[in-house]
């Protein structure tokens, strides 16, 4: 009688041990699955974020190139990839003193810094070496930014006073 | 009898485990291929395509500084017509030498070809400053190039740029066509 009870007890212990083992394996598998899922999601989110920032940078680049405030016009026809230096100088002056305009352009180019520089001018430099800072709408530091895309686009800089074209570029820094 | 049954059950469990492991490996492989495959970077392809054409079109419109009304395009066409030299004598070239005194290509400018070399090196300088490799070639169809210059850092020494199409300029009154290649990211593929 005692022997049968002992055998039954051992049998029950074995079953409990088996159940515990199954549960442990189940939770290990569940944890591994969750870790894998989290990694995939993080990777996908980062990829989406990078793609969004890349598209935002391209949109901004195209917007700057076609800003009517700066584009050269010859007999009421807009010139492609050309910035009028006279317009640029006045525009940057106006922007410095008018917070309303600053807010408007901060919405157009959020978290970005745009500078226009000159590379080659046969008539002498019309812009200082550091270039003309058009907008500085960044609201995060370089260290805090998740991503930073620096693009530069060549443009013709037209000087209406000497009627000459020089070579310059737009430097666009987009913070993510 | 009991021992035989238990052995058979164990073999079946082993088989089941192997199937489960194989299915898991297949699922992991599919997931990694679908989710972790590198996507095309829209920004890089935009830069490569846009930058090359924009630089050349802006370059051609730029005043050369050789004479008051000659552009870089005029100097390029003149260079081809003169077979690699120049027929234009620069009048106010001292100005260029003074402005770009740090650039050896801009010293002692006598003719259009010298002014052209100065302009090109000055225009492509920002690319070098940013460590952006490039290969710039000016040629007429199947002839040897008139200008062939490149900046390839060690990292990109053997890199090839992505497919590019040249900027073309007809040379009137001849039927020749001037090809201007600016390949970004590495050497131009077979020209």
Interface residues (C-beta under 8 A of the other chain):
Chain A: X40 X43 X44 X47 X51 X54 X55 X57 X58 X61 X80 X81 X82 X117 X119 X120 X121 X122 X123 X124 X125 X149 X151 X152 X153 X154 X155 X156 X164 X165 X166 X167 X169
Chain B: X31 X35 X36 X39 X41 X42 X43 X46 X47 X50 X51 X54 X55 X57 X58 X59 X61 X62 X63 X64 X65 X71 X95 X96 X99 X119 X122 X123 X125 X126 X130
